[in-house]
Amino acid sequence: MAFVGAQGHSWHRLPSLPSVRHGLAGAHAGTQPKLPRPELPNSTEAMCRQAAAAVMRAYTDGYTRQAVRLRLDAAYSGQEDLGALLKASLPLAKSFATKLWNGESLKALKTSLVDDDVTTLLYREADNALMDAAVLYLPSREVVTSSKFANFFQSMGDRLVIVTNPENAAANWRVENMGADFYDGSDAGLEICKIFSQQSCYYYQLVPINGWQVTFFRAYPFPWELWIEDLNYNLVKLGEFEQKPSYEQIVAWTEAYEESIGIRAFQKVGKLLQDNQQRIDPDEASLALSAS
């Protein structure tokens, strides 16, 4: 399944933005691992393969608790119906889970709904128990802070545990917010975020920011990458970063991009209107997906 909006695009790096890229694209110079660097995936299959490979690289470096965000819009573009989201996107989570450990020693993938919403546990059972792994998909705040799952996390020992797309859960949260999304007054949310924020090993997401379609991409151990879709629907790379950039940083960089290229307000608004028209038409989205 291909990503809608990525078809027919070419990837352009922008050479004329020293104010945006200076000190960023070269942040890993001299320390870059000698590994094939993943490119932006053009299909959900490639994304799941990249995510599993990034997780295993991080696990090899000692990270047993990790966070992953998969891009789900190719499977489901709605926002209100979480049940429909789970049904449409669960095959992606399964594909990701089966690719862990390069698919080796896989005995079974056990899937179970663990609350009344959409939190789903995908347990990778291996012939070698040390290669077992747990993927907690769309995990809600209540589930991850429950005593039941605290005991489960502890029982996993040094085996892999991955929270996947908590941002899309019914009671959603972000590991980088360090507990700010948890409102029960306890420290449980902070502790969970501390555990899983140690390594956001794979992150692929498209979001509108400052009138642009902005793509975040990160595959461990490489830097975070930030891309925007230009007026001609090509992807322009704004830069690379040690940490996930903030909203304020992204706004500043997109404004610098606009100034360097000489983009006028009416051009940006025109593209934004076209983007909205394309993304709110479910029939067109269905046709695009069926053709992929």
Disulfide bonds with the S-S distance in Angstrom:
none
